[in-house]
Amino acid sequence: MDDVNRQLILLLEEDPRVSLQELAKRLGISRQSVHRRMQALMKAGASEGVRAEISFRYLHGVLVRIWGISRTTSVNDTLDRLGESEFTMSVVVAGANQLIVFGCLRNMSELNSYAEFVRRAAQIPEPTIGIVCVDDGINPEWVYGGKQKQSYKALSPLDMSIIASLRKNVRIPTDEVADRIGVSTKTVKRHLERMRAEGSLYYDCLADIPPGEDMLTVLHLNLRSGTDKVKVGRRLLSKYPLRITLIKSFSNIPDFLSGLLRTERVKEMRKILKEIREDEDILIVAPNFIFLERDYETTWYHKLLASVARSP
C-alpha cells in the first residue's frame, strides 16, 4: 500500500461521503484514479465500506477496552461467544493469543458485569480494563464524532429513517436516499448536515487485514510517571501521520497509551519502534501484530436502527 492509498483511507474515515472531486483535489490525482483506488481497496478488503450509526455520544455511551492473554483453543468460537453480548463492538486478535475487546456500555453501572462476561467468554484470567478517553484531545475530533455535549437535539423519525438508509453504505447518493424514504433531496441533505454538525450521526469505517496490504501492529506504551499523555500522543501522530493513525488514552490507567501502527515492511516497523523507544517520555514499547478483527452489528445501539430498517 502506498502513501496515496493511506491518505485516501484517512480522508474517507474523516468524511465518508466526501465527493470524488474533492478527494481528487486533496490527493492531487484524477477522479478516475481515486475511483480505481477505492475499488481496489474494497476488493482487497483494506476498506470494506462505511456504515451509518447513531452516535454513541448522542446516546451518552461509555467506550471500554478490555484485553489480555486468552487461554482459548478456538479463537473463532471465542469470537462467537463475545458477540453474544449486546455491548461488544469489535474484537482484535493479536499474537500470543492476545484478545482486545472493544465495548460500548449504556452507562458505567454496566462495566463490572460486562468485564466479568469478557473474562469468562474470552478466557482471559487477568484482563486489563480501560475506560477510553474520547475527549482527551489527542486525536482529531472526527475520530470519535466530535466533542461530547451535555444535551442533543432529539432524533426525529425522519432522522432515524435517513440513518437506517445509510446503515450499510454511507456513500449512497442523497437523491437515492430521498427516493427511498419519500422526501426531497434538499431535506435529506439538510438533515444529514445537521446530524453531523450536532454529533448525533456517526460513520463507522470497516476494514480487514488483507494479504499484501499494510501490517497492523498494536502498541502499548508505558510512559514516564507524570508525563503529559496528550503531548506524547500528539507528538507521535504528528511524527508518523500515515503510520500511527490512532492513539488511545484511558481515564483509569495513568501513564499509558495504546496506538495503532501501519507499516508495509518489517524493516520499516523496526525503524519506527526504535525511534519511539528513544523518546525520553516513553519507558516501555510493547508491540503486537494484529492478524484478525471481527466487528459486530448486534449491539444495543444497532438494535435501535434495526426496527426502522425493517419498516416498509
C-alpha positions as protocol buffer text, in pm:
chain_id: "A"
residue {
  index: 1
  type: MET
  ca { x: 0 y: 0 z: 0 }
}
residue {
  index: 2
  type: ASP
  ca { x: 142 y: 339 z: -97 }
}
residue {
  index: 3
  type: ASP
  ca { x: 105 y: 669 z: 86 }
}
residue {
  index: 4
  type: VAL
  ca { x: -165 y: 790 z: -154 }
}
residue {
  index: 5
  type: ASN
  ca { x: -385 y: 496 z: -54 }
}
residue {
  index: 6
  type: ARG
  ca { x: -309 y: 554 z: 313 }
}
residue {
  index: 7
  type: GLN
  ca { x: -409 y: 918 z: 278 }
}
residue {
  index: 8
  type: LEU
  ca { x: -721 y: 817 z: 85 }
}
residue {
  index: 9
  type: ILE
  ca { x: -829 y: 586 z: 366 }
}
residue {
  index: 10
  type: LEU
  ca { x: -779 y: 862 z: 625 }
}
residue {
  index: 11
  type: LEU
  ca { x: -980 y: 1111 z: 416 }
}
residue {
  index: 12
  type: LEU
  ca { x: -1264 y: 861 z: 382 }
}
residue {
  index: 13
  type: GLU
  ca { x: -1257 y: 795 z: 756 }
}
residue {
  index: 14
  type: GLU
  ca { x: -1279 y: 1168 z: 820 }
}
residue {
  index: 15
  type: ASP
  ca { x: -1573 y: 1218 z: 582 }
}
residue {
  index: 16
  type: PRO
  ca { x: -1702 y: 901 z: 412 }
}
residue {
  index: 17
  type: ARG
  ca { x: -1949 y: 1098 z: 198 }
}
residue {
  index: 18
  type: VAL
  ca { x: -1685 y: 1327 z: 51 }
}
residue {
  index: 19
  type: SER
  ca { x: -1710 y: 1358 z: -328 }
}
residue {
  index: 20
  type: LEU
  ca { x: -1465 y: 1201 z: -572 }
}
residue {
  index: 21
  type: GLN
  ca { x: -1387 y: 1550 z: -697 }
}
residue {
  index: 22
  type: GLU
  ca { x: -1285 y: 1669 z: -350 }
}
residue {
  index: 23
  type: LEU
  ca { x: -1079 y: 1355 z: -290 }
}
residue {
  index: 24
  type: ALA
  ca { x: -901 y: 1404 z: -621 }
}
residue {
  index: 25
  type: LYS
  ca { x: -824 y: 1765 z: -532 }
}
residue {
  index: 26
  type: ARG
  ca { x: -682 y: 1683 z: -190 }
}
residue {
  index: 27
  type: LEU
  ca { x: -479 y: 1387 z: -317 }
}
residue {
  index: 28
  type: GLY
  ca { x: -355 y: 1561 z: -631 }
}
residue {
  index: 29
  type: ILE
  ca { x: -474 y: 1285 z: -865 }
}
residue {
  index: 30
  type: SER
  ca { x: -761 y: 1243 z: -1112 }
}
residue {
  index: 31
  type: ARG
  ca { x: -1117 y: 1142 z: -1021 }
}
residue {
  index: 32
  type: GLN
  ca { x: -1073 y: 827 z: -1227 }
}
residue {
  index: 33
  type: SER
  ca { x: -763 y: 736 z: -1028 }
}
residue {
  index: 34
  type: VAL
  ca { x: -948 y: 793 z: -700 }
}
residue {
  index: 35
  type: HIS
  ca { x: -1230 y: 567 z: -816 }
}
residue {
  index: 36
  type: ARG
  ca { x: -989 y: 292 z: -923 }
}
residue {
  index: 37
  type: ARG
  ca { x: -802 y: 310 z: -594 }
}
residue {
  index: 38
  type: MET
  ca { x: -1125 y: 292 z: -393 }
}
residue {
  index: 39
  type: GLN
  ca { x: -1239 y: -12 z: -591 }
}
residue {
  index: 40
  type: ALA
  ca { x: -901 y: -181 z: -543 }
}
residue {
  index: 41
  type: LEU
  ca { x: -906 y: -117 z: -167 }
}
residue {
  index: 42
  type: MET
  ca { x: -1258 y: -259 z: -145 }
}
residue {
  index: 43
  type: LYS
  ca { x: -1162 y: -567 z: -347 }
}
residue {
  index: 44
  type: ALA
  ca { x: -855 y: -629 z: -133 }
}
residue {
  index: 45
  type: GLY
  ca { x: -1052 y: -584 z: 187 }
}
residue {
  index: 46
  type: ALA
  ca { x: -838 y: -295 z: 310 }
}
residue {
  index: 47
  type: SER
  ca { x: -1162 y: -98 z: 305 }
}
residue {
  index: 48
  type: GLU
  ca { x: -1497 y: -271 z: 348 }
}
residue {
  index: 49
  type: GLY
  ca { x: -1718 y: 33 z: 331 }
}
residue {
  index: 50
  type: VAL
  ca { x: -1868 y: 260 z: 594 }
}
residue {
  index: 51
  type: ARG
  ca { x: -2191 y: 222 z: 788 }
}
residue {
  index: 52
  type: ALA
  ca { x: -2400 y: 493 z: 948 }
}
residue {
  index: 53
  type: GLU
  ca { x: -2487 y: 465 z: 1316 }
}
residue {
  index: 54
  type: ILE
  ca { x: -2647 y: 667 z: 1588 }
}
residue {
  index: 55
  type: SER
  ca { x: -2353 y: 828 z: 1763 }
}
residue {
  index: 56
  type: PHE
  ca { x: -2252 y: 676 z: 2095 }
}
residue {
  index: 57
  type: ARG
  ca { x: -2207 y: 1036 z: 2212 }
}
residue {
  index: 58
  type: TYR
  ca { x: -2573 y: 1113 z: 2139 }
}
residue {
  index: 59
  type: LEU
  ca { x: -2663 y: 804 z: 2341 }
}
residue {
  index: 60
  type: HIS
  ca { x: -2411 y: 902 z: 2613 }
}
residue {
  index: 61
  type: GLY
  ca { x: -2249 y: 562 z: 2580 }
}
residue {
  index: 62
  type: VAL
  ca { x: -1925 y: 464 z: 2753 }
}
residue {
  index: 63
  type: LEU
  ca { x: -1643 y: 314 z: 2544 }
}
residue {
  index: 64
  type: VAL
  ca { x: -1430 y: 47 z: 2710 }
}
residue {
  index: 65
  type: ARG
  ca { x: -1135 y: -166 z: 2602 }
}
residue {
  index: 66
  type: ILE
  ca { x: -1069 y: -497 z: 2776 }
}
residue {
  index: 67
  type: TRP
  ca { x: -763 y: -700 z: 2686 }
}
residue {
  index: 68
  type: GLY
  ca { x: -530 y: -978 z: 2791 }
}
residue {
  index: 69
  type: ILE
  ca { x: -385 y: -1317 z: 2701 }
}
residue {
  index: 70
  type: SER
  ca { x: -657 y: -1573 z: 2631 }
}
residue {
  index: 71
  type: ARG
  ca { x: -641 y: -1944 z: 2710 }
}
residue {
  index: 72
  type: THR
  ca { x: -886 y: -2029 z: 2434 }
}
residue {
  index: 73
  type: THR
  ca { x: -803 y: -2314 z: 2195 }
}
residue {
  index: 74
  type: SER
  ca { x: -1060 y: -2197 z: 1939 }
}
residue {
  index: 75
  type: VAL
  ca { x: -1045 y: -1828 z: 1853 }
}
residue {
  index: 76
  type: ASN
  ca { x: -1349 y: -1838 z: 1625 }
}
residue {
  index: 77
  type: ASP
  ca { x: -1567 y: -1999 z: 1893 }
}
residue {
  index: 78
  type: THR
  ca { x: -1448 y: -1738 z: 2141 }
}
residue {
  index: 79
  type: LEU
  ca { x: -1531 y: -1456 z: 1899 }
}
residue {
  index: 80
  type: ASP
  ca { x: -1879 y: -1603 z: 1859 }
}
residue {
  index: 81
  type: ARG
  ca { x: -1927 y: -1608 z: 2237 }
}
residue {
  index: 82
  type: LEU
  ca { x: -1806 y: -1250 z: 2277 }
}
residue {
  index: 83
  type: GLY
  ca { x: -2058 y: -1141 z: 2015 }
}
residue {
  index: 84
  type: GLU
  ca { x: -2342 y: -1273 z: 2231 }
}
residue {
  index: 85
  type: SER
  ca { x: -2318 y: -960 z: 2446 }
}
residue {
  index: 86
  type: GLU
  ca { x: -2507 y: -654 z: 2329 }
}
residue {
  index: 87
  type: PHE
  ca { x: -2212 y: -443 z: 2445 }
}
residue {
  index: 88
  type: THR
  ca { x: -1940 y: -596 z: 2224 }
}
residue {
  index: 89
  type: MET
  ca { x: -1850 y: -372 z: 1928 }
}
residue {
  index: 90
  type: SER
  ca { x: -1542 y: -548 z: 1793 }
}
residue {
  index: 91
  type: VAL
  ca { x: -1259 y: -782 z: 1889 }
}
residue {
  index: 92
  type: VAL
  ca { x: -897 y: -776 z: 1774 }
}
residue {
  index: 93
  type: VAL
  ca { x: -683 y: -1089 z: 1781 }
}
residue {
  index: 94
  type: ALA
  ca { x: -309 y: -1034 z: 1815 }
}
residue {
  index: 95
  type: GLY
  ca { x: -3 y: -1251 z: 1871 }
}
residue {
  index: 96
  type: ALA
  ca { x: 33 y: -1488 z: 2167 }
}
residue {
  index: 97
  type: ASN
  ca { x: -348 y: -1520 z: 2181 }
}
residue {
  index: 98
  type: GLN
  ca { x: -393 y: -1164 z: 2299 }
}
residue {
  index: 99
  type: LEU
  ca { x: -755 y: -1055 z: 2261 }
}
residue {
  index: 100
  type: ILE
  ca { x: -858 y: -689 z: 2265 }
}
residue {
  index: 101
  type: VAL
  ca { x: -1231 y: -641 z: 2315 }
}
residue {
  index: 102
  type: PHE
  ca { x: -1398 y: -307 z: 2242 }
}
residue {
  index: 103
  type: GLY
  ca { x: -1735 y: -243 z: 2404 }
}
residue {
  index: 104
  type: CYS
  ca { x: -1991 y: 33 z: 2435 }
}
residue {
  index: 105
  type: LEU
  ca { x: -2196 y: 50 z: 2754 }
}
residue {
  index: 106
  type: ARG
  ca { x: -2512 y: 246 z: 2821 }
}
residue {
  index: 107
  type: ASN
  ca { x: -2359 y: 369 z: 3146 }
}
residue {
  index: 108
  type: MET
  ca { x: -2079 y: 294 z: 3391 }
}
residue {
  index: 109
  type: SER
  ca { x: -2301 y: 74 z: 3608 }
}
residue {
  index: 110
  type: GLU
  ca { x: -2274 y: -198 z: 3342 }
}
residue {
  index: 111
  type: LEU
  ca { x: -1892 y: -212 z: 3347 }
}
residue {
  index: 112
  type: ASN
  ca { x: -1835 y: -476 z: 3615 }
}
residue {
  index: 113
  type: SER
  ca { x: -2081 y: -727 z: 3474 }
}
residue {
  index: 114
  type: TYR
  ca { x: -1953 y: -679 z: 3119 }
}
residue {
  index: 115
  type: ALA
  ca { x: -1589 y: -711 z: 3228 }
}
residue {
  index: 116
  type: GLU
  ca { x: -1677 y: -1037 z: 3403 }
}
residue {
  index: 117
  type: PHE
  ca { x: -1855 y: -1160 z: 3089 }
}
residue {
  index: 118
  type: VAL
  ca { x: -1546 y: -1084 z: 2879 }
}
residue {
  index: 119
  type: ARG
  ca { x: -1317 y: -1253 z: 3132 }
}
residue {
  index: 120
  type: ARG
  ca { x: -1519 y: -1574 z: 3112 }
}
residue {
  index: 121
  type: ALA
  ca { x: -1614 y: -1571 z: 2743 }
}
residue {
  index: 122
  type: ALA
  ca { x: -1265 y: -1477 z: 2624 }
}
residue {
  index: 123
  type: GLN
  ca { x: -1094 y: -1699 z: 2882 }
}
residue {
  index: 124
  type: ILE
  ca { x: -870 y: -1415 z: 2995 }
}
residue {
  index: 125
  type: PRO
  ca { x: -774 y: -1486 z: 3358 }
}
residue {
  index: 126
  type: GLU
  ca { x: -634 y: -1138 z: 3427 }
}
residue {
  index: 127
  type: PRO
  ca { x: -791 y: -885 z: 3191 }
}
residue {
  index: 128
  type: THR
  ca { x: -692 y: -520 z: 3182 }
}
residue {
  index: 129
  type: ILE
  ca { x: -994 y: -290 z: 3177 }
}
residue {
  index: 130
  type: GLY
  ca { x: -961 y: 54 z: 3021 }
}
residue {
  index: 131
  type: ILE
  ca { x: -1220 y: 332 z: 3005 }
}
residue {
  index: 132
  type: VAL
  ca { x: -1147 y: 515 z: 2680 }
}
residue {
  index: 133
  type: CYS
  ca { x: -1093 y: 892 z: 2700 }
}
residue {
  index: 134
  type: VAL
  ca { x: -1280 y: 1025 z: 2398 }
}
residue {
  index: 135
  type: ASP
  ca { x: -1222 y: 1392 z: 2479 }
}
residue {
  index: 136
  type: ASP
  ca { x: -851 y: 1382 z: 2564 }
}
residue {
  index: 137
  type: GLY
  ca { x: -761 y: 1598 z: 2264 }
}
residue {
  index: 138
  type: ILE
  ca { x: -504 y: 1356 z: 2121 }
}
residue {
  index: 139
  type: ASN
  ca { x: -685 y: 1252 z: 1804 }
}
residue {
  index: 140
  type: PRO
  ca { x: -874 y: 1473 z: 1556 }
}
residue {
  index: 141
  type: GLU
  ca { x: -1230 y: 1539 z: 1674 }
}
residue {
  index: 142
  type: TRP
  ca { x: -1382 y: 1340 z: 1386 }
}
residue {
  index: 143
  type: VAL
  ca { x: -1232 y: 1016 z: 1521 }
}
residue {
  index: 144
  type: TYR
  ca { x: -1497 y: 1000 z: 1793 }
}
residue {
  index: 145
  type: GLY
  ca { x: -1762 y: 1202 z: 1612 }
}
residue {
  index: 146
  type: GLY
  ca { x: -1694 y: 1543 z: 1766 }
}
residue {
  index: 147
  type: LYS
  ca { x: -1694 y: 1661 z: 2125 }
}
residue {
  index: 148
  type: GLN
  ca { x: -1936 y: 1537 z: 2387 }
}
residue {
  index: 149
  type: LYS
  ca { x: -2229 y: 1768 z: 2460 }
}
residue {
  index: 150
  type: GLN
  ca { x: -2447 y: 1789 z: 2768 }
}
residue {
  index: 151
  type: SER
  ca { x: -2760 y: 1755 z: 2556 }
}
residue {
  index: 152
  type: TYR
  ca { x: -2852 y: 1684 z: 2196 }
}
residue {
  index: 153
  type: LYS
  ca { x: -3150 y: 1765 z: 1980 }
}
residue {
  index: 154
  type: ALA
  ca { x: -3369 y: 1454 z: 1974 }
}
residue {
  index: 155
  type: LEU
  ca { x: -3352 y: 1246 z: 1657 }
}
residue {
  index: 156
  type: SER
  ca { x: -3682 y: 1256 z: 1469 }
}
residue {
  index: 157
  type: PRO
  ca { x: -3841 y: 956 z: 1292 }
}
residue {
  index: 158
  type: LEU
  ca { x: -3714 y: 1107 z: 966 }
}
residue {
  index: 159
  type: ASP
  ca { x: -3361 y: 1132 z: 1106 }
}
residue {
  index: 160
  type: MET
  ca { x: -3377 y: 766 z: 1208 }
}
residue {
  index: 161
  type: SER
  ca { x: -3500 y: 666 z: 862 }
}
residue {
  index: 162
  type: ILE
  ca { x: -3213 y: 852 z: 696 }
}
residue {
  index: 163
  type: ILE
  ca { x: -2956 y: 686 z: 921 }
}
residue {
  index: 164
  type: ALA
  ca { x: -3116 y: 345 z: 862 }
}
residue {
  index: 165
  type: SER
  ca { x: -3097 y: 401 z: 485 }
}
residue {
  index: 166
  type: LEU
  ca { x: -2722 y: 453 z: 517 }
}
residue {
  index: 167
  type: ARG
  ca { x: -2651 y: 184 z: 776 }
}
residue {
  index: 168
  type: LYS
  ca { x: -2491 y: -49 z: 519 }
}
residue {
  index: 169
  type: ASN
  ca { x: -2331 y: 208 z: 288 }
}
residue {
  index: 170
  type: VAL
  ca { x: -2298 y: 578 z: 368 }
}
residue {
  index: 171
  type: ARG
  ca { x: -2190 y: 663 z: 13 }
}
residue {
  index: 172
  type: ILE
  ca { x: -2540 y: 603 z: -126 }
}
residue {
  index: 173
  type: PRO
  ca { x: -2628 y: 921 z: -321 }
}
residue {
  index: 174
  type: THR
  ca { x: -2851 y: 1171 z: -143 }
}
residue {
  index: 175
  type: ASP
  ca { x: -3118 y: 1155 z: -414 }
}
residue {
  index: 176
  type: GLU
  ca { x: -3138 y: 777 z: -378 }
}
residue {
  index: 177
  type: VAL
  ca { x: -3189 y: 810 z: -2 }
}
residue {
  index: 178
  type: ALA
  ca { x: -3458 y: 1070 z: -67 }
}
residue {
  index: 179
  type: ASP
  ca { x: -3641 y: 836 z: -307 }
}
residue {
  index: 180
  type: ARG
  ca { x: -3630 y: 551 z: -56 }
}
residue {
  index: 181
  type: ILE
  ca { x: -3797 y: 746 z: 223 }
}
residue {
  index: 182
  type: GLY
  ca { x: -4016 y: 976 z: 15 }
}
residue {
  index: 183
  type: VAL
  ca { x: -3874 y: 1321 z: 85 }
}
residue {
  index: 184
  type: SER
  ca { x: -3680 y: 1577 z: -117 }
}
residue {
  index: 185
  type: THR
  ca { x: -3306 y: 1563 z: -175 }
}
residue {
  index: 186
  type: LYS
  ca { x: -3269 y: 1902 z: -4 }
}
residue {
  index: 187
  type: THR
  ca { x: -3443 y: 1766 z: 306 }
}
residue {
  index: 188
  type: VAL
  ca { x: -3210 y: 1467 z: 329 }
}
residue {
  index: 189
  type: LYS
  ca { x: -2904 y: 1688 z: 279 }
}
residue {
  index: 190
  type: ARG
  ca { x: -3021 y: 1934 z: 544 }
}
residue {
  index: 191
  type: HIS
  ca { x: -3086 y: 1659 z: 800 }
}
residue {
  index: 192
  type: LEU
  ca { x: -2751 y: 1491 z: 731 }
}
residue {
  index: 193
  type: GLU
  ca { x: -2562 y: 1817 z: 773 }
}
residue {
  index: 194
  type: ARG
  ca { x: -2745 y: 1897 z: 1096 }
}
residue {
  index: 195
  type: MET
  ca { x: -2690 y: 1550 z: 1245 }
}
residue {
  index: 196
  type: ARG
  ca { x: -2320 y: 1554 z: 1159 }
}
residue {
  index: 197
  type: ALA
  ca { x: -2276 y: 1905 z: 1300 }
}
residue {
  index: 198
  type: GLU
  ca { x: -2475 y: 1811 z: 1609 }
}
residue {
  index: 199
  type: GLY
  ca { x: -2276 y: 1491 z: 1659 }
}
residue {
  index: 200
  type: SER
  ca { x: -2574 y: 1255 z: 1663 }
}
residue {
  index: 201
  type: LEU
  ca { x: -2467 y: 1073 z: 1344 }
}
residue {
  index: 202
  type: TYR
  ca { x: -2152 y: 860 z: 1340 }
}
residue {
  index: 203
  type: TYR
  ca { x: -1978 y: 689 z: 1048 }
}
residue {
  index: 204
  type: ASP
  ca { x: -1805 y: 359 z: 1127 }
}
residue {
  index: 205
  type: CYS
  ca { x: -1535 y: 258 z: 878 }
}
residue {
  index: 206
  type: LEU
  ca { x: -1495 y: -116 z: 829 }
}
residue {
  index: 207
  type: ALA
  ca { x: -1170 y: -282 z: 722 }
}
residue {
  index: 208
  type: ASP
  ca { x: -990 y: -612 z: 718 }
}
residue {
  index: 209
  type: ILE
  ca { x: -620 y: -700 z: 722 }
}
residue {
  index: 210
  type: PRO
  ca { x: -572 y: -846 z: 372 }
}
residue {
  index: 211
  type: PRO
  ca { x: -252 y: -1012 z: 249 }
}
residue {
  index: 212
  type: GLY
  ca { x: -28 y: -778 z: 54 }
}
residue {
  index: 213
  type: GLU
  ca { x: -151 y: -467 z: 234 }
}
residue {
  index: 214
  type: ASP
  ca { x: -18 y: -291 z: 545 }
}
residue {
  index: 215
  type: MET
  ca { x: 66 y: -484 z: 857 }
}
residue {
  index: 216
  type: LEU
  ca { x: -119 y: -358 z: 1163 }
}
residue {
  index: 217
  type: THR
  ca { x: 57 y: -353 z: 1497 }
}
residue {
  index: 218
  type: VAL
  ca { x: -99 y: -256 z: 1828 }
}
residue {
  index: 219
  type: LEU
  ca { x: 134 y: -54 z: 2050 }
}
residue {
  index: 220
  type: HIS
  ca { x: 116 y: -48 z: 2429 }
}
residue {
  index: 221
  type: LEU
  ca { x: 323 y: 240 z: 2562 }
}
residue {
  index: 222
  type: ASN
  ca { x: 419 y: 281 z: 2926 }
}
residue {
  index: 223
  type: LEU
  ca { x: 514 y: 642 z: 2998 }
}
residue {
  index: 224
  type: ARG
  ca { x: 740 y: 808 z: 3249 }
}
residue {
  index: 225
  type: SER
  ca { x: 543 y: 894 z: 3565 }
}
residue {
  index: 226
  type: GLY
  ca { x: 370 y: 1229 z: 3541 }
}
residue {
  index: 227
  type: THR
  ca { x: 422 y: 1260 z: 3165 }
}
residue {
  index: 228
  type: ASP
  ca { x: 164 y: 1461 z: 2973 }
}
residue {
  index: 229
  type: LYS
  ca { x: -11 y: 1184 z: 2777 }
}
residue {
  index: 230
  type: VAL
  ca { x: -175 y: 1427 z: 2539 }
}
residue {
  index: 231
  type: LYS
  ca { x: 156 y: 1581 z: 2433 }
}
residue {
  index: 232
  type: VAL
  ca { x: 314 y: 1239 z: 2378 }
}
residue {
  index: 233
  type: GLY
  ca { x: 15 y: 1115 z: 2178 }
}
residue {
  index: 234
  type: ARG
  ca { x: 3 y: 1426 z: 1960 }
}
residue {
  index: 235
  type: ARG
  ca { x: 378 y: 1408 z: 1906 }
}
residue {
  index: 236
  type: LEU
  ca { x: 355 y: 1051 z: 1776 }
}
residue {
  index: 237
  type: LEU
  ca { x: 62 y: 1130 z: 1547 }
}
residue {
  index: 238
  type: SER
  ca { x: 247 y: 1433 z: 1411 }
}
residue {
  index: 239
  type: LYS
  ca { x: 575 y: 1248 z: 1355 }
}
residue {
  index: 240
  type: TYR
  ca { x: 414 y: 946 z: 1188 }
}
residue {
  index: 241
  type: PRO
  ca { x: 96 y: 1085 z: 1024 }
}
residue {
  index: 242
  type: LEU
  ca { x: 38 y: 794 z: 784 }
}
residue {
  index: 243
  type: ARG
  ca { x: 184 y: 522 z: 1005 }
}
residue {
  index: 244
  type: ILE
  ca { x: 41 y: 583 z: 1352 }
}
residue {
  index: 245
  type: THR
  ca { x: -325 y: 658 z: 1285 }
}
residue {
  index: 246
  type: LEU
  ca { x: -484 y: 631 z: 1628 }
}
residue {
  index: 247
  type: ILE
  ca { x: -377 y: 686 z: 1989 }
}
residue {
  index: 248
  type: LYS
  ca { x: -599 y: 595 z: 2283 }
}
residue {
  index: 249
  type: SER
  ca { x: -569 y: 703 z: 2645 }
}
residue {
  index: 250
  type: PHE
  ca { x: -769 y: 573 z: 2938 }
}
residue {
  index: 251
  type: SER
  ca { x: -917 y: 763 z: 3230 }
}
residue {
  index: 252
  type: ASN
  ca { x: -841 y: 483 z: 3477 }
}
residue {
  index: 253
  type: ILE
  ca { x: -489 y: 389 z: 3359 }
}
residue {
  index: 254
  type: PRO
  ca { x: -228 y: 660 z: 3423 }
}
residue {
  index: 255
  type: ASP
  ca { x: 96 y: 686 z: 3225 }
}
residue {
  index: 256
  type: PHE
  ca { x: -24 y: 456 z: 2949 }
}
residue {
  index: 257
  type: LEU
  ca { x: -121 y: 491 z: 2582 }
}
residue {
  index: 258
  type: SER
  ca { x: -231 y: 248 z: 2314 }
}
residue {
  index: 259
  type: GLY
  ca { x: -168 y: 310 z: 1946 }
}
residue {
  index: 260
  type: LEU
  ca { x: -219 y: 157 z: 1602 }
}
residue {
  index: 261
  type: LEU
  ca { x: 82 y: 132 z: 1371 }
}
residue {
  index: 262
  type: ARG
  ca { x: 52 y: 67 z: 995 }
}
residue {
  index: 263
  type: THR
  ca { x: 363 y: -44 z: 807 }
}
residue {
  index: 264
  type: GLU
  ca { x: 429 y: -222 z: 480 }
}
residue {
  index: 265
  type: ARG
  ca { x: 751 y: -396 z: 578 }
}
residue {
  index: 266
  type: VAL
  ca { x: 911 y: -531 z: 895 }
}
residue {
  index: 267
  type: LYS
  ca { x: 1217 y: -312 z: 835 }
}
residue {
  index: 268
  type: GLU
  ca { x: 1001 y: 0 z: 846 }
}
residue {
  index: 269
  type: MET
  ca { x: 823 y: -122 z: 1159 }
}
residue {
  index: 270
  type: ARG
  ca { x: 1154 y: -185 z: 1336 }
}
residue {
  index: 271
  type: LYS
  ca { x: 1280 y: 162 z: 1247 }
}
residue {
  index: 272
  type: ILE
  ca { x: 969 y: 331 z: 1387 }
}
residue {
  index: 273
  type: LEU
  ca { x: 972 y: 118 z: 1703 }
}
residue {
  index: 274
  type: LYS
  ca { x: 1339 y: 203 z: 1758 }
}
residue {
  index: 275
  type: GLU
  ca { x: 1264 y: 575 z: 1728 }
}
residue {
  index: 276
  type: ILE
  ca { x: 968 y: 551 z: 1966 }
}
residue {
  index: 277
  type: ARG
  ca { x: 1183 y: 369 z: 2223 }
}
residue {
  index: 278
  type: GLU
  ca { x: 1428 y: 661 z: 2208 }
}
residue {
  index: 279
  type: ASP
  ca { x: 1154 y: 903 z: 2318 }
}
residue {
  index: 280
  type: GLU
  ca { x: 1251 y: 1017 z: 2669 }
}
residue {
  index: 281
  type: ASP
  ca { x: 889 y: 1014 z: 2786 }
}
residue {
  index: 282
  type: ILE
  ca { x: 828 y: 651 z: 2684 }
}
residue {
  index: 283
  type: LEU
  ca { x: 969 y: 380 z: 2912 }
}
residue {
  index: 284
  type: ILE
  ca { x: 833 y: 63 z: 2751 }
}
residue {
  index: 285
  type: VAL
  ca { x: 710 y: -9 z: 2398 }
}
residue {
  index: 286
  type: ALA
  ca { x: 520 y: -337 z: 2367 }
}
residue {
  index: 287
  type: PRO
  ca { x: 420 y: -408 z: 2004 }
}
residue {
  index: 288
  type: ASN
  ca { x: 194 y: -693 z: 1898 }
}
residue {
  index: 289
  type: PHE
  ca { x: 99 y: -790 z: 1545 }
}
residue {
  index: 290
  type: ILE
  ca { x: -275 y: -792 z: 1464 }
}
residue {
  index: 291
  type: PHE
  ca { x: -391 y: -1072 z: 1236 }
}
residue {
  index: 292
  type: LEU
  ca { x: -769 y: -1076 z: 1278 }
}
residue {
  index: 293
  type: GLU
  ca { x: -1053 y: -840 z: 1367 }
}
residue {
  index: 294
  type: ARG
  ca { x: -1424 y: -904 z: 1393 }
}
residue {
  index: 295
  type: ASP
  ca { x: -1693 y: -636 z: 1403 }
}
residue {
  index: 296
  type: TYR
  ca { x: -2044 y: -691 z: 1538 }
}
residue {
  index: 297
  type: GLU
  ca { x: -2375 y: -534 z: 1440 }
}
residue {
  index: 298
  type: THR
  ca { x: -2571 y: -679 z: 1732 }
}
residue {
  index: 299
  type: THR
  ca { x: -2507 y: -413 z: 1995 }
}
residue {
  index: 300
  type: TRP
  ca { x: -2781 y: -237 z: 2184 }
}
residue {
  index: 301
  type: TYR
  ca { x: -2739 y: 78 z: 1974 }
}
residue {
  index: 302
  type: HIS
  ca { x: -2753 y: -117 z: 1646 }
}
residue {
  index: 303
  type: LYS
  ca { x: -3087 y: -257 z: 1757 }
}
residue {
  index: 304
  type: LEU
  ca { x: -3227 y: 96 z: 1777 }
}
residue {
  index: 305
  type: LEU
  ca { x: -3199 y: 117 z: 1398 }
}
residue {
  index: 306
  type: ALA
  ca { x: -3299 y: -241 z: 1321 }
}
residue {
  index: 307
  type: SER
  ca { x: -3674 y: -183 z: 1353 }
}
residue {
  index: 308
  type: VAL
  ca { x: -3651 y: 130 z: 1138 }
}
residue {
  index: 309
  type: ALA
  ca { x: -3460 y: -58 z: 867 }
}
residue {
  index: 310
  type: ARG
  ca { x: -3726 y: -332 z: 859 }
}
residue {
  index: 311
  type: SER
  ca { x: -4009 y: -84 z: 821 }
}
residue {
  index: 312
  type: PRO
  ca { x: -4162 y: -59 z: 470 }
}
